[in-house]
Amino acid sequence: MLTSGPGCKPTFSGTTFNEFAVTLSKPPEAILSKLRDDKILGGLPLARWYPELENSLLICVTEMNSDEEITGYAERLREVFEN
């Protein structure tokens, strides 16, 4: 669901467990700023450690996140890209 919307695609192929990277069509800092306005911690920009992943974001989802939180995150991320 997260990568089926606009502006967000998987950075790597393959199986993941609870952490995965996505590549964004906009700078991660701009996206994260908008998510923070809604009290959402959106992920970790990877460029600091991996310059070649300039527009990539590391996202972690665990059993501590409810289905509603995960769905809400994906929906809000989609809204940010549509605006």
Buried (B, 14 or more C-beta within 10 A) or exposed (E): EBBEBEBBEBBEEEEEEEEBBBBBEEEBEEBBEBBEEEEBEBBBBBBEEEEEBEBBBBBEBEEEEEEEEBEBBBEBBBEBBEE
